[in-house]
Amino acid sequence: MHGAVPLYFEAAAVITTLVLLGQVLELRARQRTSGAIRALLNLAPEQAICSQRTDQKKMLPLDQVKPGDRFARSSPATCACRMDGFARRKRPR
């Protein structure tokens, strides 16, 4: 083949294989990441123990927590993560 351009099928096959392998690895990593984020979101408490201006404590859904409410520390039995503090502003979900 004098004067013809040589074809490199092996190089084309290796490049194609590496690109496809990269896509498969990326998809697996994305699935693991989204699963981990979902697990973290499931740890968020659904209710808060709020103490009003008086020392009366009451369980409220997080939707009803207003800025200025005080949170009492919760036990691990009632929620997956401990929290205490003030509500400063409401963030949309």
N, CA, C and O atoms as a GROMACS GRO file, in nm:
protein
  372
    1MET      N    1   0.084  -0.118   0.000
    1MET     CA    2   0.000   0.000   0.000
    1MET      C    3   0.088   0.124   0.000
    1MET      O    4   0.096   0.197   0.098
    2HIS      N    5   0.148   0.143  -0.104
    2HIS     CA    6   0.235   0.257  -0.114
    2HIS      C    7   0.153   0.381  -0.147
    2HIS      O    8   0.081   0.383  -0.248
    3GLY      N    9   0.162   0.486  -0.062
    3GLY     CA   10   0.089   0.610  -0.084
    3GLY      C   11  -0.047   0.614  -0.018
    3GLY      O   12  -0.112   0.719  -0.019
    4ALA      N   13  -0.092   0.504   0.041
    4ALA     CA   14  -0.223   0.500   0.108
    4ALA      C   15  -0.205   0.535   0.256
    4ALA      O   16  -0.099   0.511   0.314
    5VAL      N   17  -0.307   0.589   0.314
    5VAL     CA   18  -0.304   0.623   0.456
    5VAL      C   19  -0.330   0.496   0.537
    5VAL      O   20  -0.430   0.428   0.514
    6PRO      N   21  -0.241   0.465   0.632
    6PRO     CA   22  -0.263   0.343   0.711
    6PRO      C   23  -0.380   0.363   0.808
    6PRO      O   24  -0.398   0.472   0.863
    7LEU      N   25  -0.456   0.259   0.828
    7LEU     CA   26  -0.569   0.262   0.921
    7LEU      C   27  -0.528   0.199   1.052
    7LEU      O   28  -0.463   0.094   1.054
    8TYR      N   29  -0.565   0.262   1.161
    8TYR     CA   30  -0.531   0.213   1.294
    8TYR      C   31  -0.659   0.173   1.366
    8TYR      O   32  -0.714   0.250   1.445
    9PHE      N   33  -0.705   0.052   1.337
    9PHE     CA   34  -0.828   0.004   1.399
    9PHE      C   35  -0.812  -0.018   1.548
    9PHE      O   36  -0.906   0.001   1.626
   10GLU      N   37  -0.692  -0.060   1.589
   10GLU     CA   38  -0.670  -0.087   1.731
   10GLU      C   39  -0.682   0.042   1.813
   10GLU      O   40  -0.744   0.042   1.919
   11ALA      N   41  -0.624   0.149   1.764
   11ALA     CA   42  -0.631   0.276   1.836
   11ALA      C   43  -0.775   0.326   1.844
   11ALA      O   44  -0.817   0.377   1.948
   12ALA      N   45  -0.849   0.313   1.736
   12ALA     CA   46  -0.990   0.357   1.736
   12ALA      C   47  -1.072   0.273   1.834
   12ALA      O   48  -1.160   0.325   1.903
   13ALA      N   49  -1.044   0.144   1.839
   13ALA     CA   50  -1.117   0.055   1.930
   13ALA      C   51  -1.083   0.089   2.076
   13ALA      O   52  -1.172   0.090   2.161
   14VAL      N   53  -0.956   0.118   2.105
   14VAL     CA   54  -0.916   0.151   2.241
   14VAL      C   55  -0.979   0.283   2.284
   14VAL      O   56  -1.028   0.294   2.397
   15ILE      N   57  -0.979   0.382   2.197
   15ILE     CA   58  -1.039   0.512   2.231
   15ILE      C   59  -1.188   0.497   2.256
   15ILE      O   60  -1.240   0.552   2.353
   16THR      N   61  -1.257   0.423   2.170
   16THR     CA   62  -1.402   0.401   2.188
   16THR      C   63  -1.430   0.328   2.319
   16THR      O   64  -1.523   0.362   2.392
   17THR      N   65  -1.349   0.226   2.348
   17THR     CA   66  -1.368   0.150   2.472
   17THR      C   67  -1.345   0.237   2.595
   17THR      O   68  -1.421   0.229   2.691
   18LEU      N   69  -1.243   0.320   2.593
   18LEU     CA   70  -1.216   0.407   2.707
   18LEU      C   71  -1.326   0.511   2.727
   18LEU      O   72  -1.362   0.543   2.840
   19VAL      N   73  -1.379   0.564   2.619
   19VAL     CA   74  -1.489   0.661   2.631
   19VAL      C   75  -1.612   0.595   2.691
   19VAL      O   76  -1.676   0.651   2.780
   20LEU      N   77  -1.646   0.475   2.643
   20LEU     CA   78  -1.762   0.405   2.697
   20LEU      C   79  -1.741   0.365   2.843
   20LEU      O   80  -1.834   0.374   2.924
   21LEU      N   81  -1.620   0.322   2.878
   21LEU     CA   82  -1.590   0.288   3.016
   21LEU      C   83  -1.603   0.412   3.106
   21LEU      O   84  -1.654   0.402   3.218
   22GLY      N   85  -1.557   0.526   3.058
   22GLY     CA   86  -1.571   0.650   3.134
   22GLY      C   87  -1.716   0.687   3.157
   22GLY      O   88  -1.752   0.734   3.265
   23GLN      N   89  -1.800   0.666   3.057
   23GLN     CA   90  -1.942   0.697   3.072
   23GLN      C   91  -2.007   0.604   3.173
   23GLN      O   92  -2.091   0.648   3.252
   24VAL      N   93  -1.970   0.476   3.172
   24VAL     CA   94  -2.026   0.380   3.267
   24VAL      C   95  -1.984   0.416   3.410
   24VAL      O   96  -2.066   0.414   3.501
   25LEU      N   97  -1.857   0.450   3.428
   25LEU     CA   98  -1.808   0.487   3.561
   25LEU      C   99  -1.874   0.615   3.611
   25LEU      O  100  -1.906   0.627   3.729
   26GLU      N  101  -1.895   0.709   3.521
   26GLU     CA  102  -1.961   0.834   3.559
   26GLU      C  103  -2.106   0.809   3.601
   26GLU      O  104  -2.153   0.868   3.698
   27LEU      N  105  -2.175   0.724   3.530
   27LEU     CA  106  -2.314   0.692   3.565
   27LEU      C  107  -2.321   0.624   3.701
   27LEU      O  108  -2.409   0.656   3.781
   28ARG      N  109  -2.229   0.531   3.728
   28ARG     CA  110  -2.228   0.465   3.859
   28ARG      C  111  -2.200   0.564   3.971
   28ARG      O  112  -2.264   0.557   4.076
   29ALA      N  113  -2.107   0.654   3.949
   29ALA     CA  114  -2.075   0.754   4.052
   29ALA      C  115  -2.194   0.846   4.076
   29ALA      O  116  -2.221   0.883   4.190
   30ARG      N  117  -2.264   0.883   3.970
   30ARG     CA  118  -2.382   0.969   3.985
   30ARG      C  119  -2.492   0.900   4.065
   30ARG      O  120  -2.557   0.962   4.149
   31GLN      N  121  -2.512   0.771   4.037
   31GLN     CA  122  -2.616   0.697   4.109
   31GLN      C  123  -2.580   0.685   4.258
   31GLN      O  124  -2.668   0.699   4.343
   32ARG      N  125  -2.454   0.659   4.288
   32ARG     CA  126  -2.413   0.651   4.429
   32ARG      C  127  -2.430   0.785   4.500
   32ARG      O  128  -2.474   0.791   4.614
   33THR      N  129  -2.394   0.892   4.430
   33THR     CA  130  -2.405   1.025   4.490
   33THR      C  131  -2.550   1.061   4.517
   33THR      O  132  -2.582   1.112   4.624
   34SER      N  133  -2.637   1.034   4.422
   34SER     CA  134  -2.779   1.068   4.444
   34SER      C  135  -2.838   0.982   4.555
   34SER      O  136  -2.924   1.029   4.629
   35GLY      N  137  -2.795   0.858   4.567
   35GLY     CA  138  -2.841   0.773   4.677
   35GLY      C  139  -2.794   0.826   4.812
   35GLY      O  140  -2.870   0.823   4.909
   36ALA      N  141  -2.670   0.873   4.818
   36ALA     CA  142  -2.618   0.928   4.943
   36ALA      C  143  -2.690   1.056   4.981
   36ALA      O  144  -2.718   1.080   5.098
   37ILE      N  145  -2.720   1.140   4.882
   37ILE     CA  146  -2.793   1.265   4.910
   37ILE      C  147  -2.934   1.234   4.958
   37ILE      O  148  -2.983   1.298   5.051
   38ARG      N  149  -2.999   1.135   4.897
   38ARG     CA  150  -3.132   1.095   4.942
   38ARG      C  151  -3.128   1.046   5.086
   38ARG      O  152  -3.217   1.077   5.165
   39ALA      N  153  -3.026   0.968   5.120
   39ALA     CA  154  -3.014   0.917   5.258
   39ALA      C  155  -2.994   1.032   5.356
   39ALA      O  156  -3.048   1.029   5.466
   40LEU      N  157  -2.916   1.133   5.318
   40LEU     CA  158  -2.897   1.249   5.406
   40LEU      C  159  -3.026   1.328   5.423
   40LEU      O  160  -3.056   1.376   5.533
   41LEU      N  161  -3.102   1.343   5.316
   41LEU     CA  162  -3.229   1.415   5.326
   41LEU      C  163  -3.329   1.342   5.414
   41LEU      O  164  -3.412   1.404   5.480
   42ASN      N  165  -3.322   1.209   5.417
   42ASN     CA  166  -3.412   1.132   5.503
   42ASN      C  167  -3.376   1.147   5.650
   42ASN      O  168  -3.459   1.115   5.736
   43LEU      N  169  -3.256   1.194   5.682
   43LEU     CA  170  -3.217   1.216   5.820
   43LEU      C  171  -3.277   1.343   5.879
   43LEU      O  172  -3.279   1.360   6.001
   44ALA      N  173  -3.324   1.432   5.794
   44ALA     CA  174  -3.380   1.559   5.843
   44ALA      C  175  -3.505   1.533   5.926
   44ALA      O  176  -3.589   1.452   5.887
   45PRO      N  177  -3.517   1.599   6.039
   45PRO     CA  178  -3.635   1.578   6.123
   45PRO      C  179  -3.760   1.636   6.057
   45PRO      O  180  -3.752   1.735   5.984
   46GLU      N  181  -3.873   1.575   6.084
   46GLU     CA  182  -3.998   1.624   6.029
   46GLU      C  183  -4.070   1.716   6.128
   46GLU      O  184  -4.158   1.793   6.089
   47GLN      N  185  -4.033   1.708   6.254
   47GLN     CA  186  -4.094   1.791   6.358
   47GLN      C  187  -3.985   1.853   6.444
   47GLN      O  188  -3.875   1.799   6.456
   48ALA      N  189  -4.018   1.965   6.502
   48ALA     CA  190  -3.924   2.032   6.592
   48ALA      C  191  -3.993   2.054   6.726
   48ALA      O  192  -4.114   2.076   6.732
   49ILE      N  193  -3.915   2.048   6.831
   49ILE     CA  194  -3.968   2.079   6.964
   49ILE      C  195  -3.941   2.228   6.988
   49ILE      O  196  -3.827   2.267   7.012
   50CYS      N  197  -4.044   2.309   6.980
   50CYS     CA  198  -4.031   2.454   6.994
   50CYS      C  199  -4.073   2.496   7.134
   50CYS      O  200  -4.174   2.449   7.187
   51SER      N  201  -3.994   2.584   7.191
   51SER     CA  202  -4.035   2.642   7.319
   51SER      C  203  -4.078   2.785   7.291
   51SER      O  204  -4.002   2.864   7.236
   52GLN      N  205  -4.199   2.816   7.329
   52GLN     CA  206  -4.256   2.947   7.303
   52GLN      C  207  -4.196   3.048   7.399
   52GLN      O  208  -4.101   3.017   7.471
   53ARG      N  209  -4.250   3.167   7.401
   53ARG     CA  210  -4.201   3.273   7.491
   53ARG      C  211  -4.207   3.225   7.636
   53ARG      O  212  -4.117   3.254   7.716
   54THR      N  213  -4.313   3.153   7.668
   54THR     CA  214  -4.318   3.089   7.800
   54THR      C  215  -4.234   2.962   7.790
   54THR      O  216  -4.188   2.928   7.681
   55ASP      N  217  -4.213   2.894   7.897
   55ASP     CA  218  -4.131   2.773   7.894
   55ASP      C  219  -4.208   2.650   7.852
   55ASP      O  220  -4.170   2.538   7.884
   56GLN      N  221  -4.316   2.670   7.780
   56GLN     CA  222  -4.398   2.560   7.733
   56GLN      C  223  -4.339   2.505   7.604
   56GLN      O  224  -4.313   2.581   7.510
   57LYS      N  225  -4.319   2.372   7.597
   57LYS     CA  226  -4.262   2.310   7.478
   57LYS      C  227  -4.371   2.238   7.401
   57LYS      O  228  -4.461   2.177   7.459
   58LYS      N  229  -4.360   2.246   7.269
   58LYS     CA  230  -4.462   2.178   7.190
   58LYS      C  231  -4.402   2.132   7.058
   58LYS      O  232  -4.315   2.198   7.002
   59MET      N  233  -4.449   2.017   7.010
   59MET     CA  234  -4.400   1.959   6.884
   59MET      C  235  -4.471   2.029   6.768
   59MET      O  236  -4.594   2.038   6.765
   60LEU      N  237  -4.393   2.077   6.674
   60LEU     CA  238  -4.448   2.144   6.556
   60LEU      C  239  -4.388   2.083   6.430
   60LEU      O  240  -4.270   2.047   6.428
   61PRO      N  241  -4.468   2.071   6.324
   61PRO     CA  242  -4.410   2.034   6.195
   61PRO      C  243  -4.318   2.146   6.148
   61PRO      O  244  -4.340   2.263   6.182
   62LEU      N  245  -4.217   2.114   6.071
   62LEU     CA  246  -4.121   2.215   6.028
   62LEU      C  247  -4.185   2.325   5.944
   62LEU      O  248  -4.134   2.437   5.938
   63ASP      N  249  -4.298   2.295   5.880
   63ASP     CA  250  -4.367   2.397   5.801
   63ASP      C  251  -4.422   2.510   5.888
   63ASP      O  252  -4.438   2.623   5.842
   64GLN      N  253  -4.451   2.480   6.014
   64GLN     CA  254  -4.512   2.580   6.102
   64GLN      C  255  -4.412   2.655   6.188
   64GLN      O  256  -4.451   2.740   6.268
   65VAL      N  257  -4.284   2.626   6.174
   65VAL     CA  258  -4.182   2.697   6.251
   65VAL      C  259  -4.166   2.837   6.194
   65VAL      O  260  -4.149   2.854   6.073
   66LYS      N  261  -4.173   2.937   6.283
   66LYS     CA  262  -4.165   3.077   6.240
   66LYS      C  263  -4.031   3.137   6.284
   66LYS      O  264  -3.971   3.089   6.380
   67PRO      N  265  -3.986   3.240   6.215
   67PRO     CA  266  -3.865   3.308   6.260
   67PRO      C  267  -3.883   3.360   6.402
   67PRO      O  268  -3.987   3.418   6.434
   68GLY      N  269  -3.784   3.339   6.486
   68GLY     CA  270  -3.791   3.381   6.625
   68GLY      C  271  -3.825   3.269   6.721
   68GLY      O  272  -3.807   3.284   6.842
   69ASP      N  273  -3.873   3.157   6.670
   69ASP     CA  274  -3.903   3.042   6.757
   69ASP      C  275  -3.773   2.984   6.809
   69ASP      O  276  -3.670   2.984   6.741
   70ARG      N  277  -3.779   2.934   6.931
   70ARG     CA  278  -3.664   2.866   6.990
   70ARG      C  279  -3.683   2.716   6.978
   70ARG      O  280  -3.794   2.664   6.994
   71PHE      N  281  -3.575   2.648   6.948
   71PHE     CA  282  -3.580   2.502   6.938
   71PHE      C  283  -3.519   2.442   7.063
   71PHE      O  284  -3.415   2.487   7.111
   72ALA      N  285  -3.585   2.342   7.114
   72ALA     CA  286  -3.529   2.266   7.226
   72ALA      C  287  -3.449   2.150   7.168
   72ALA      O  288  -3.480   2.099   7.060
   73ARG      N  289  -3.348   2.110   7.239
   73ARG     CA  290  -3.269   1.998   7.191
   73ARG      C  291  -3.356   1.873   7.192
   73ARG      O  292  -3.425   1.846   7.290
   74SER      N  293  -3.352   1.799   7.086
   74SER     CA  294  -3.437   1.682   7.076
   74SER      C  295  -3.356   1.556   7.106
   74SER      O  296  -3.234   1.552   7.090
   75SER      N  297  -3.426   1.455   7.149
   75SER     CA  298  -3.359   1.329   7.179
   75SER      C  299  -3.343   1.248   7.051
   75SER      O  300  -3.417   1.270   6.956
   76PRO      N  301  -3.248   1.155   7.047
   76PRO     CA  302  -3.230   1.075   6.926
   76PRO      C  303  -3.351   0.990   6.892
   76PRO      O  304  -3.366   0.949   6.777
   77ALA      N  305  -3.437   0.963   6.990
   77ALA     CA  306  -3.556   0.882   6.961
   77ALA      C  307  -3.657   0.959   6.878
   77ALA      O  308  -3.731   0.899   6.800
   78THR      N  309  -3.662   1.092   6.892
   78THR     CA  310  -3.764   1.169   6.820
   78THR      C  311  -3.715   1.219   6.685
   78THR      O  312  -3.797   1.243   6.596
   79CYS      N  313  -3.585   1.234   6.667
   79CYS     CA  314  -3.536   1.274   6.536
   79CYS      C  315  -3.395   1.222   6.516
   79CYS      O  316  -3.325   1.192   6.612
   80ALA      N  317  -3.355   1.212   6.391
   80ALA     CA  318  -3.227   1.150   6.357
   80ALA      C  319  -3.109   1.241   6.387
   80ALA      O  320  -2.997   1.193   6.404
   81CYS      N  321  -3.131   1.370   6.392
   81CYS     CA  322  -3.019   1.461   6.421
   81CYS      C  323  -3.060   1.558   6.531
   81CYS      O  324  -3.175   1.599   6.539
   82ARG      N  325  -2.964   1.592   6.613
   82ARG     CA  326  -2.993   1.685   6.724
   82ARG      C  327  -2.988   1.828   6.672
   82ARG      O  328  -2.910   1.860   6.582
   83MET      N  329  -3.070   1.912   6.731
   83MET     CA  330  -3.069   2.052   6.690
   83MET      C  331  -3.115   2.137   6.807
   83MET      O  332  -3.197   2.095   6.889
   84ASP      N  333  -3.062   2.256   6.813
   84ASP     CA  334  -3.112   2.357   6.905
   84ASP      C  335  -3.068   2.492   6.850
   84ASP      O  336  -2.967   2.501   6.781
   85GLY      N  337  -3.143   2.594   6.879
   85GLY     CA  338  -3.108   2.725   6.827
   85GLY      C  339  -3.232   2.809   6.800
   85GLY      O  340  -3.339   2.783   6.853
   86PHE      N  341  -3.214   2.912   6.715
   86PHE     CA  342  -3.320   3.003   6.678
   86PHE      C  343  -3.350   2.987   6.529
   86PHE      O  344  -3.262   2.952   6.450
   87ALA      N  345  -3.474   3.013   6.492
   87ALA     CA  346  -3.509   3.019   6.350
   87ALA      C  347  -3.490   3.163   6.305
   87ALA      O  348  -3.558   3.252   6.355
   88ARG      N  349  -3.400   3.186   6.212
   88ARG     CA  350  -3.375   3.323   6.166
   88ARG      C  351  -3.466   3.360   6.051
   88ARG      O  352  -3.533   3.464   6.055
   89ARG      N  353  -3.469   3.277   5.949
   89ARG     CA  354  -3.557   3.306   5.836
   89ARG      C  355  -3.600   3.174   5.775
   89ARG      O  356  -3.537   3.070   5.798
   90LYS      N  357  -3.705   3.179   5.698
   90LYS     CA  358  -3.759   3.057   5.640
   90LYS      C  359  -3.701   3.038   5.501
   90LYS      O  360  -3.704   3.130   5.418
   91ARG      N  361  -3.648   2.922   5.474
   91ARG     CA  362  -3.593   2.892   5.342
   91ARG      C  363  -3.691   2.805   5.266
   91ARG      O  364  -3.748   2.712   5.323
   92PRO      N  365  -3.712   2.834   5.139
   92PRO     CA  366  -3.801   2.746   5.061
   92PRO      C  367  -3.731   2.614   5.031
   92PRO      O  368  -3.609   2.608   5.016
   93ARG      N  369  -3.809   2.509   5.025
   93ARG     CA  370  -3.753   2.377   4.996
   93ARG      C  371  -3.734   2.357   4.849
   93ARG      O  372  -3.688   2.251   4.807
   0.00000   0.00000   0.00000
